[in-house]
Amino acid sequence: MSAPRRAALVLYALDTRDREWLLARLAPAQRTTLQGLLGELEELGVVRDPSLVRELVGHGSVQAGHDPLPEIAAASPRAVAAVLGDEPAGMIELVLAAHEWPWRDALLDGLGRAKREQVESLAAARIGSRKPVARGLRDALLDELAQRLRRAEASAPAVRRRSIWRGLLRLRGTT
């Protein structure tokens, strides 16, 4: 199942206020896509089943009992920026609100000025409302972030080998 369809199913099963809150934090293009899919689910008469959230969010996540915090905290600021940089400000803010990350300032410094201000504004609003990130959402976000960091790390050695190989070829004058 595609990521947007899976996300639509999860959103569809959520309480209306939670669904609207999450949709409001997405980029306009993502929100439009998901709203279209949500409309299709409504039109088809799909029953809103809260157990879908647990089933779909849990699908593909890291093993139960695994705490992704140490793994994510140990990631380099560059790796985290590569994974989160294109995410909407609302998602970045949710990740930052989940823990006191050692790379927080470096990540914010690497965002463009406008996006950094959006993230900081959302963080201030969350602090002002004293509303914590829902535990299930927090766990799903951190599991996904840990998985993406692992995938990025797994692909990095191949890039380094290619770069080293190109460097060797240049030394020999064959490029």
TORLUM-313111 format. One record per residue (C-alpha): z, y, x negated. Coordinates in steps of 0.5 Angstrom, whole numbers, padded with zeros to 4 digits, always signed. Example, Ala and Ser with C-alpha at 12.3 -4.5 7.8 and 13.67 -1.06 7.14 Angstrom:
2
+0016-0009-0025 +0014-0002-0027 
END
This chain:
175
+0000+0000+0000 -0002+0007-0003 +0004+0012-0005 +0002+0017+0001 +0002+0011+0006 +0009+0008+0003 +0012+0015+0003 +0010+0017+0010 +0013+0010+0013 +0019+0012+0009 +0019+0019+0012 +0017+0017+0019 +0024+0012+0019 +0028+0018+0017 +0032+0023+0022 +0028+0029+0024 +0032+0034+0020 +0032+0030+0014 +0024+0029+0014 +0023+0036+0016 +0028+0038+0010 +0024+0033+0005 +0017+0036+0007 +0019+0043+0006 +0020+0041-0001 +0013+0038-0002 +0007+0042-0005 +0003+0044+0001 -0003+0039+0000 +0002+0033-0001 +0006+0036+0006 -0001+0036+0009 -0003+0029+0007 +0004+0026+0010 +0004+0030+0016 -0003+0027+0018 -0001+0020+0016 +0006+0022+0020 +0002+0024+0026 -0002+0017+0026 +0004+0013+0026 +0006+0017+0032 +0000+0016+0035 +0000+0009+0034 +0007+0009+0037 +0010+0006+0031 +0018+0005+0032 +0022+0009+0028 +0026+0004+0024 +0032+0006+0019 +0032-0001+0016 +0025+0001+0013 +0028+0006+0009 +0032+0001+0005 +0026-0004+0005 +0021+0001+0003 +0025+0005-0002 +0028-0001-0005 +0021-0004-0006 +0019-0004-0013 +0026-0001-0016 +0029-0003-0022 +0034-0009-0021 +0040-0008-0017 +0046-0006-0021 +0042-0003-0026 +0044+0004-0028 +0038+0009-0030 +0043+0015-0032 +0044+0013-0039 +0036+0011-0040 +0034+0018-0037 +0039+0022-0041 +0037+0019-0047 +0029+0020-0046 +0026+0026-0050 +0025+0033-0047 +0018+0032-0048 +0018+0025-0045 +0021+0028-0039 +0017+0034-0038 +0011+0029-0039 +0013+0025-0033 +0016+0031-0028 +0012+0037-0030 +0006+0036-0025 +0012+0035-0019 +0013+0040-0014 +0019+0044-0016 +0023+0041-0010 +0023+0034-0014 +0025+0037-0020 +0031+0041-0017 +0033+0034-0014 +0033+0030-0021 +0036+0036-0024 +0042+0036-0019 +0043+0029-0020 +0046+0029-0027 +0048+0034-0032 +0042+0032-0037 +0042+0034-0044 +0035+0036-0044 +0035+0040-0037 +0035+0047-0041 +0029+0044-0045 +0025+0042-0039 +0026+0048-0035 +0024+0052-0042 +0017+0048-0042 +0016+0050-0034 +0012+0056-0033 +0015+0062-0031 +0014+0061-0023 +0016+0054-0023 +0022+0055-0027 +0024+0061-0022 +0022+0056-0016 +0027+0050-0019 +0033+0055-0020 +0032+0058-0013 +0032+0052-0010 +0038+0050-0014 +0042+0056-0013 +0041+0055-0005 +0043+0048-0006 +0050+0050-0009 +0051+0056-0004 +0050+0051+0001 +0055+0046-0002 +0050+0040+0000 +0049+0034-0005 +0043+0030-0006 +0044+0024-0001 +0046+0018-0005 +0040+0014-0003 +0035+0019-0004 +0038+0020-0011 +0038+0013-0013 +0031+0012-0011 +0029+0018-0015 +0032+0016-0021 +0030+0009-0021 +0023+0012-0020 +0024+0017-0026 +0026+0011-0030 +0020+0007-0029 +0016+0012-0030 +0019+0014-0037 +0019+0007-0039 +0011+0006-0037 +0010+0013-0041 +0014+0010-0047 +0010+0003-0047 +0003+0007-0047 +0005+0011-0053 +0005+0006-0058 -0003+0005-0057 -0004+0013-0057 +0000+0013-0064 -0004+0007-0067 -0011+0010-0065 -0008+0017-0068 -0006+0013-0074 -0013+0009-0074 -0017+0016-0074 -0013+0019-0079 -0014+0013-0084 -0022+0014-0082 -0022+0021-0084 -0019+0019-0091 -0024+0015-0092 -0029+0020-0090 -0032+0015-0084 -0031+0020-0079 
END
